[in-house]
Structures are given as C-alpha cells and as structure tokens.
Amino acid sequence: METTKKQRVLILTPWAPYPMPGACQQDRFFGMKFMKELGHDVKVIGRYHDFQDKAALQAVFDHEGVDMTLVPHMKQAWKLLLKKPWLPFLNFGWLDGAALEFADPAYIKVVKNMIEEFKPTVAWLEYCSHWPMADIFHSYGIPVILKSSNNEAAQCMDDHDRSVTSILKAIPKYVSEWMVSKKSDAVLAVSPNEEVWYKKLGAKYATTLPLRGLSQCLVERTHHDKDVLDVVYLTSNYNMGHNRVIVEFVLKDVIPLVRKAMPGKYRFHITGRKFPKEFEKYLGTDVISVGFVPDISVFLSSMDIALSPWITGQGMQQKVFEPLCRSIPTMTTKTGGYPFEKDKEVLLCSTPEEYVEGFRRFLSAAERNRISAAGYRKAHSLFSTETVKAIMQDTIIRVTKG
C-alpha cells in the first residue's frame, strides 16, 4: 500500500448505516471505519429516516469515533420539481427520484457549510445518486471519488421484471450513471463487470472496490460427514424483485429435483425478512423459512453448503460472496467478474439439473473441503481488510496526487 499524507475526507452517505441488516449498510459502515484507520481526518454527512432513532444513531457513531452530521431524509422529493420545474430540462437525470433528493436546498446548505468549515481535500460520495454533489465540490476545487453500489438503471429493470414502467423509470437512472462517470475524478465499482461498465461510459478512472463488510466475514473451516447436510439460501429481504425471482427458482425448480435424486440427504434454510406468502406452500420439514437471522456468523457456522443462484440483480450479491468468505462450498450462476475458478473454488450452475449434480458432488465431505478451502483462499486475496484499504488508499493518492 502506498503511503499518502493525511487527507481531510468528507463522506456523504445515504441513510446513516445503522442498524446493519444488509450488505449495503455493512459496506458503508466499515468504509467509514477503514477511512479513519487509514489515518485520515474524516467527517460524514448522513441522512436518517423516521424509523431510525436519531439520538441512538448519534451515540453509535460517537462510540465508533465517526464525526457524523445527521440530516433528515427528504420525504416526497418530487415536490422539488414543483418549485424547480426547469431542472429536468437542464438535465434529464433529475427525473431519477434517488438523485432528486440531492437538489434539496436544506441538504445543499449543510454540505456547503461543512465544506467551508472543514475544508476537505477529498469528497467521497457513497452511491451514484449523489452525482449532483460533484459540481458543488468541484466549484471548491475538491476532487470527487464516487463509490457505486450497483448499476442503478439495470437494477431498476431487474427488480420489476423489465416491464414498460421499469424501463421508463430506468431511463433517467441511465443518465445518472453517465453523470457519475462524467463528473467524478474516480469511480469505485462494486464488481469487475461494473468497472467495465463505468469505463465504457467514459469514467476518467474506474477500479473495483468490493463490499467492505466482507472483510469481516473471513473464517477458515473444516467440513465433516453428516447424515443430513444443511443448505442455506442467503438473502436479507424479499422487497427486491430479483430476490423473489431467485427464491422461486430455488423452491420450485431446484429443491424438488434434489429431493427426488437424494431423498433425506439435504435440509434447506431460507433466510430473509418478509418471506412471500405465495411461496409458503413450498415449505416443509426439510425446507424452512428462518426469516431475519440476528447473528448470521453463528448461523452460517452450522451450514454445510450455500445455494446462491444469481439470475437477476446487479452489484455484488453478498449471498454469493459471504459463504465463500466463510469457507462454505458454494453453488452459484456467476461471480460478477470476480476471478473464482469453476469447479476449483466454486461450482457454477445454470439449470436445475446442474444444481442437482452439484449436490451429488457435495455429498462428499472431501469435495466440500476441497472447494471451500480454495474458495476461502481466493476470497481472502480479494476481500481482506488489507486489500480493501489498499484500494481506498490508492484511489485517494490518485485523485490528490499524494
């Protein structure tokens, strides 16, 4: 890791990441901690919602030594268009509701006051929806690093089955993605595939920064013979369309074939809040909806296999990569461009029949150990705290030239 002089880094983040039920909250939370551990002077401006206790939030970040300024989330951001109807004519990206929130004069005032007070040398913006802030920082001569969570335009369509409505909603999000590439001094994609996407859009500089919370999941493990093997399908909730598509594939297409081919050999655990009622008919003694799991590390330590299809959805699917970090042999469809080798570090499957064949292979504890050990080693090389911090530091060096 190159050394750099201490920088004053101002981080803008969507809703303040605590509690941390999902990958995106963990990603941003550990990003703040790592930035401080790199030795930089860090201040954060974060939105908070009605469901969050402002005093409790402030106490958490004070305890972590993170200087957090909390700003209320703007409800009904679309009303800004009534006050500023000319915005979409200046930039069609303002029709992206996630970005429109950052036209809020009250939020802009907080940011400008912080710039003038703190005099940051680097702006670090979490999520592509923050692109409107780039011009403000550049007007003060401050370089901008934008950390993407996923391709928002493609995600919008994936979550709504590529309906006509979702395509129309995605158009301004494509403009937002282009603005990210145009206005940022560096874009940090969440996967190698999305790094290619930002480069095609014309980013001045783009590289990949994986989910920062994965660095906390690295655990070596040995697998043993068991009469019934426990399988996890890992997700946080079913609000997102791509999670419902995948769990339906697992329940309707994969599990029945596994039952038929290897009766009594596997028990399936389906995680995630708000399990869809229409899928409850597929549950049984060997297929259990466990809902939200408070201590995921303890829960996953009892799992023998991860079933993690990646049919739709963008970004970096934690359900694929967390099991790899925790030495759990994993079956999935793709790895987002991360270089996990097929049949060596992960099993790549597309059809239900290919998943069944993977389950046949994983009846062997020796095969589970072979795949999981190799997967863990690759995950450690890609997602360790040292690797992640090095990417963050190198990016700061690049935009500050020292």
N, C-alpha and C positions, 0 to 999 in steps of 0.2 A: 504494500500500500504506500503510495506516495505521501510524503508529508506536505502539509499546507499550513499557512498561517491561520490563526484563529479568525473565523468569519462571524459576522452578525447575521444570523439566518432568521428571516421572518417566514413562518409556515402558516399558510391559510388552509384550513381543513373544513370539509362539510361537517355535519353534526358531530360534536365532540365525541370521540370514540370510547365511550364508557357508558354502560357495561359493554362487554365484548362478545356478543353471542355468535358473531360470524367472522369470516376471513377478512372482510374489508376493515372492520373495526380493529382487529388484531394487527393488521398490516399497518394502519396509520398510528396506532398506539406505540408499537415497537419502533416505528420510524422516528418518532419524536425522541424516544429514549436513546436510540442509536446516535442520533444527531448530537445530543448532549454528550454522549460517551466519546464521540469523536473530538470533543474539546471545543466545540463552537458555542458561541453565545446565542441562545435560542429563545425566541418568543413565538407564541402561537395565537392566532385568532380562529376561534371555532364557533360554529352555530350550535344552538341547542334547541330541542323540541319541547313541547308541553309534557311529553311523557318522561322527560328527564328532570331530575331534581337538581336545580342549579347549584344550591349550596353543597350538595353531596358531590356533584361533579367537580366543583372548585376544590373541595377538600382532597379528592383523589389526585388531581393534577398537582396541587400544592405538595402533597406527600411524595409524589414522584419527582418533585423539583422542576416541573414544567410550568413555565410562566404563561398561563392560558388566559386570554381575554375572551369572555363568552358573550356572544351576540345572539339575540333571539332569532330563530328561524322565521323567515318571512312567509306568512300564510297568503295564499291567493296572489302569487307573484304576477299573475296575468293582469291584475288591476293596474300594474305599472304601464301597460300598453294604453290604458285609458288616459293616463297623464302624459305619456310619451308615445303617441301613435306613430311617430315618424321612425322609431327605432328599426322595425323590420325593413324599411326602405333603405336604411343605411347599411344594414347587414341582416340577411335573412336568418342568420344564426340566432338572432334574438327570439325567434319563434320556438327555440328549444327551451322549454319551461325550466329545465335544470339550470341553464345559463342565465335566464332572465332574472332569477333571484339576485344575481350579482350586478344588476342595474339599480338596486335599492340604494337610494341616496344615504340612508342611515348607515348602511354597511360600508359604503364607499368612504364616508366621513371617518368611521373608526379606522379603516385601513390607512387613509392619508394621515390621520393624526399619529398613528403608530409609526409610519414611515418618517415623519418629521421629528418624532421623539427619539425613536430607537436608531434611526439612520442605518437600516440594514444594508449589508453589502451583497446579499443574495436573497431572492424571493423563491420560496419552494411552495408550489401550488399543488395540492392534492386534488385529483380528478379533473377531467377535461372541461367540466362545466365552469371552471374558474378562468377560462381563457379571457373574459372581459377585463380581468385584473391586470393582464400583461401590459397593456398600454399605460396604465397608471404607473406601474413600476418602471417601465422604460422611460417615462417622462422625467423620472428622478435619476436616470442613468443606472438603474439597478438591473442586473441580469436575472432572467427568469428560468427556473427549472420547473417543468410540469410533469408530475407523476400521474400517469394514466392508470385506471383500474381495469378498463377494457375498451373495446371498440363500441362506443355507446350506440352508434347508429345500427350496427349489426345486432347488438344486444336487444335493442328495441323491437326489431323484427322477430328475433328468435323467441322472445318472451310472449309474443302474440301471434304465433303461427304464420307469420308473414302475410297477414291479412292486408287488405287495401288500406284500412285505417292505420295499421302499424307502419306501412311503407310511407304513408303521408307524414306520420309523426317522425319517421326516421330522417326525412329529407333535411330539416334544419339541423338535426344532430350530425349529419354528414358535413354540413357547413361548419359546425362547431369543431369537428375533428380536424378539418382543414385549417381553421383558425388556430388551433393548438399548434399545428406544425409550422404555420407561418409566423406566429408571434412569439414562440418560445425559443430561448437560446439553447435549450436541451430538452428533449422529451425522453422520459423513462417509461418504456413499455413494460407490461407485466409478463410478456412471453416473447420468445424469439419470433413467432409468427406475427405478432403485433408490432414488433420492432420493424419488420419488413414493411408493414402497412404504413407506418409513420414515415419511413424513408421514401416510399412511393408518393406520399402526399407532399414531400419536399421539405421535411424537417432539416434544419441546419445540422443537428446532431441528434441521433437516437441510439439508445442502447437498452438492454433489458435489465430491469431490477425486479427480481421475483418477490412474491409475497413475503414480507419481512417477518411475519409471525411464524413462518415455517422453521425458522432458525431455532425456535423454542421447542420444536417437536422431535428433534433428532434423538432417537433411542435405539440402541442395538438390542436385539432379542434373538433367542433360540426357540424354535418350534418343536413340539413333541407330538407323538401319536396320541390321538383321542378317538373315542368311539363315535362321537358326533362333533363335527367341526363347525365352529361359529363363523358366520359370514356377516360383514357389515356393509350396508349401503349408507353412505355418509352424506348428509346434507343438513343445512341449517333450518330451512323452511320451504314451504310449497307456495309462497306468494308468487314466485317467479315461474313463468310458463315452462322454461326449459327443465326445471326440476320435476314438474308434473309429467312431462313427456317421458323423461328417463325412468321415473319410478313406475310408470305404467308399462314400459318395456320390460323392466325387471320382473314385475309381478305377473304380467300376462304371458310374456313370451319366454323368459329365461327360466324362472323358478319351476314352472310345471314340467319342463323338459328335464331339469336336474332331478326333480322328484322321481320321475319315471325311470331315468337311467341309473340313479344311485339312491334308491329309497332308504330313508332313515339315516343317511350319511351327513346331511347338512341341516343347520338351523340358521335362519336368516333374521337379521336385526335391522330394521328400517328406522333411521333417525330422522329428526326434523320436526319443527313445530307445524301445526295446522295440517295434519295429515288429511288428504282429501277424502271426504265421506264416501264418494263413489268407488273408492278403492278398498274400503274396509272388507268387502266380500272376499277379497283375495287373502286376507289374513287367516292364520290358523296356529296350531300348536308349534309348527316349525317356521312360521313367518310372523314376526312380532313387530308392531309399531311401538318404538320406545320413546318417541317424542323428543323433546329437548333433553340433552344429557348435560347435567351441571358440571361434572368432572370428566371431560372427554378423554383425558390421558389414562385414567383408571379404567374407564370403559373399554378403550381400544386395546389395553394391555391383555384383555381376555379374548380378543378376536383373532381368528386364525387366517382369514382371507378377507380382502377388500374387493367388492364388486362395484366398479366405478365407471359405468358406461358414460361416454361423452358424446351425446348425439347432437345436441344443440347447445347454445350458450357460448359466450365469449370469455375473454380474460384468462385467468389462471384458476382452474377449478380445484379448490382445496381438497375436494373429495378424492381426487386423483393423487395429489402430491403428499398430503399429510400421511396416509398409510405407508407410502414409500419411505418417508422420513422416520416412521415408527417401526420399520422392519417388518411390515405386514405384506405378504405377497399379494400383488395387485393385478387385477384384470381390468383393462380399460380399452377405449377405442383409439385414442390418440393422446399425444402429450404436448400439444401446442407448440411444437418445435423444440422442446427441451430434449436433449440427446440421450433418452433412455432407450437402450437397445432391446428390440423384440426378442423374446424367448431367452434373454440373458438377464435383464433387470426388471422386466415387466412382461406380462402376456397381453398382446394386442389382439382384440377380438371385435368383429363387426356383427356377425349373425348369432342368433341364439345357439345354433349348433356349435359354433366356435367357442362360445362361453361354456357349453357343456363339456367340450373336450378339455378346456382349461380346468374345470372342476375335477375331471378324471385325473389329470396330472397332479393336482394339489391334494389328492388323497394321500400322496406320499409325503411324509414329513421331511425326507431328504430333499425332495424337489422344492418344497416350500422354503426350506432353509437356503437352498442354493439361490433361488430367485430373490428372496427377501434380503439376503446379505449383499448381493450385488446391487440391488436397488438402493439399499441404505448407503452404500459407498458412493454411488453416483449422486444421490440426494445430498449427502454431506458435502461433496465437492461443489455443488451448485448453490446450496441454500444455507450454508453455515453462517453464523454471525460475522465471522471474519470476511467471508466472500461478499456478503451484503454490504457491510460497512465499507469495504474497498470500492465497490461500485459507487456508493454515495459520495465517498471522498474524492474519487477520481473525477466525478461529474462536477463537483464544486470547484476543483482545481481547474477543470477545463473552462468553466464559464467565468472564473475570476482571474485566470491566468496566474495562479499562485496560491 
